[in-house]
């Protein structure tokens, strides 16, 4: 039986503290098949938070000790959560019809921004997909790209602006 847990994202230092791979490295050995990040605005100061679905039951105290942050049992990720790990993710590379993304992964829907994303519409995955949870469904937002294909709205290495390093 799978169980959902929510926690603050473990702290990381340096300019790459936001990188997904740092978060996922804390998940090693936990058998989490879905891991999402979001902003928790429930406290005085907003903070990065994560929601994870573990394939097996875990003791909350043991999980909190392992992650170095308190955890709570939750019903699932909040709307708008970015999914950084999901079943089928590793197989979704290259240019594929939108229907393949749904058929071969946990993605429930491919939605075009300003364009329709029909089942046969080609999507260049760019080797990086970050769908979001909306209404309990995992939705991949795509946009038009060169060559008549669609591409994920969120790309792996966006241009940093405003003097970012």
C-alpha positions as CSV (number, residue, x, y, z in Angstrom):
1,X,0.0,0.0,0.0
2,X,1.4,3.4,-1.0
3,X,1.5,6.3,1.5
4,X,1.9,10.0,0.8
5,X,4.1,12.1,3.1
6,X,4.8,15.9,3.1
7,X,7.9,17.6,4.4
8,X,10.0,20.7,4.1
9,X,12.7,20.2,1.4
10,X,16.0,19.3,3.1
11,X,18.3,22.2,3.2
12,X,21.1,22.5,0.6
13,X,23.8,25.1,0.4
14,X,25.2,27.0,-2.6
15,X,23.8,28.4,-5.8
16,X,22.4,25.0,-7.0
17,X,20.4,24.5,-3.8
18,X,17.2,24.4,-5.9
19,X,18.3,21.6,-8.2
20,X,16.0,18.6,-8.4
21,X,18.9,16.1,-8.3
22,X,19.8,17.3,-4.8
23,X,16.3,16.7,-3.6
24,X,16.1,13.3,-5.3
25,X,19.4,12.2,-3.7
26,X,17.7,12.5,-0.3
27,X,15.1,10.0,-1.6
28,X,17.7,7.3,-2.4
29,X,16.6,4.0,-0.8
30,X,13.1,5.3,0.2
31,X,11.3,3.6,-2.8
32,X,9.5,6.9,-3.6
33,X,7.8,6.5,-7.0
34,X,6.3,10.0,-7.1
35,X,8.2,13.1,-5.7
36,X,6.9,16.6,-6.0
37,X,8.0,20.1,-4.9
38,X,5.9,23.1,-4.1
39,X,5.9,26.2,-2.1
40,X,4.4,25.9,1.4
41,X,2.9,29.2,2.4
42,X,1.3,27.9,5.6
43,X,3.9,29.4,7.9
44,X,5.1,32.9,8.6
45,X,7.8,32.5,5.9
46,X,7.2,30.6,2.6
47,X,9.5,27.6,2.2
48,X,10.2,24.9,-0.4
49,X,8.3,21.7,0.4
50,X,8.0,18.3,-1.0
51,X,5.4,15.6,-1.2
52,X,6.4,12.0,-1.8
53,X,4.5,8.8,-2.4
54,X,6.3,5.8,-1.0
55,X,5.5,2.3,-2.3
56,X,5.6,0.9,1.3
57,X,4.5,2.1,4.7
58,X,7.2,3.9,6.7
59,X,7.3,5.0,10.3
60,X,7.0,8.8,10.3
61,X,9.7,9.3,13.0
62,X,12.2,7.2,11.1
63,X,11.4,9.0,7.9
64,X,11.7,12.4,9.6
65,X,15.1,11.4,11.0
66,X,16.3,10.2,7.6
67,X,15.2,13.4,5.9
68,X,16.3,15.7,8.7
69,X,12.9,17.5,8.7
70,X,9.5,16.8,10.2
71,X,7.1,14.8,8.0
72,X,3.3,14.5,8.0
73,X,1.0,12.1,6.3
74,X,-0.9,13.8,3.5
75,X,-3.6,12.8,0.9
76,X,-1.4,13.8,-2.0
77,X,0.4,16.8,-3.5
78,X,-1.2,20.2,-3.6
79,X,-2.3,21.7,-7.0
80,X,0.6,23.3,-8.8
81,X,3.2,20.8,-7.4
82,X,6.1,20.1,-9.8
83,X,6.6,16.4,-10.2
84,X,10.4,15.7,-10.2
85,X,10.0,11.8,-10.1
86,X,7.2,9.8,-11.6
87,X,6.7,6.3,-13.0
88,X,7.8,6.0,-16.6
89,X,9.8,9.1,-16.6
90,X,13.1,7.5,-17.7
91,X,11.5,6.1,-20.8
92,X,10.2,9.4,-22.1
93,X,13.0,10.7,-24.4
94,X,13.1,12.0,-27.9
95,X,10.2,13.0,-30.1
96,X,7.0,11.1,-29.2
97,X,3.3,11.4,-29.9
98,X,1.5,13.0,-27.0
99,X,-0.5,9.8,-26.5
100,X,2.7,7.9,-25.8
101,X,3.6,10.2,-22.9
102,X,0.2,9.3,-21.3
103,X,0.3,5.6,-22.2
104,X,3.8,4.9,-20.9
105,X,4.0,7.0,-17.7
106,X,2.1,8.4,-14.8
107,X,1.2,11.6,-16.9
108,X,-2.6,11.8,-17.1
109,X,-2.8,14.5,-19.7
110,X,-0.7,16.6,-22.2
111,X,-2.1,20.2,-22.4
112,X,-1.0,22.6,-25.1
113,X,-0.6,26.3,-24.3
114,X,-2.2,28.3,-27.1
115,X,-2.3,25.2,-29.3
116,X,-4.2,21.9,-29.2
117,X,-2.3,18.8,-28.0
118,X,-4.0,16.1,-29.9
119,X,-3.1,12.4,-29.2
120,X,-0.9,12.2,-32.4
121,X,0.7,15.6,-31.9
122,X,4.5,15.2,-31.7
123,X,6.2,16.3,-28.5
124,X,10.0,16.8,-28.3
125,X,10.7,15.8,-24.7
126,X,14.1,17.4,-24.7
127,X,14.9,14.6,-22.3
128,X,13.3,16.5,-19.4
129,X,9.7,16.5,-18.3
130,X,8.2,18.2,-15.2
131,X,4.5,17.8,-15.2
132,X,2.4,19.4,-12.5
133,X,-0.4,18.1,-10.3
134,X,-3.8,19.8,-11.1
135,X,-7.0,18.5,-9.5
136,X,-5.3,15.2,-8.6
137,X,-4.1,14.7,-12.1
138,X,-0.5,14.8,-13.5
139,X,-0.6,17.3,-16.4
140,X,2.3,18.1,-18.7
141,X,2.1,21.6,-20.2
142,X,3.6,22.0,-23.7
143,X,4.1,24.9,-26.1
144,X,4.9,25.3,-29.8
145,X,8.5,24.7,-30.9
146,X,10.5,24.9,-34.1
147,X,9.7,22.3,-36.7
148,X,6.0,22.0,-35.9
149,X,6.4,20.0,-32.7
150,X,5.5,20.8,-29.2
151,X,8.0,21.0,-26.3
152,X,7.6,21.0,-22.5
153,X,6.9,24.4,-21.1
154,X,9.5,23.9,-18.4
155,X,13.0,23.1,-19.8
156,X,15.9,21.7,-17.9
157,X,18.2,24.7,-17.9
158,X,16.3,27.9,-18.4
159,X,18.2,31.1,-19.1
160,X,19.0,32.8,-15.8
161,X,18.1,36.5,-15.7
162,X,18.8,39.4,-13.5
163,X,22.4,38.6,-12.7
164,X,21.8,35.0,-11.7
165,X,24.7,32.6,-11.4
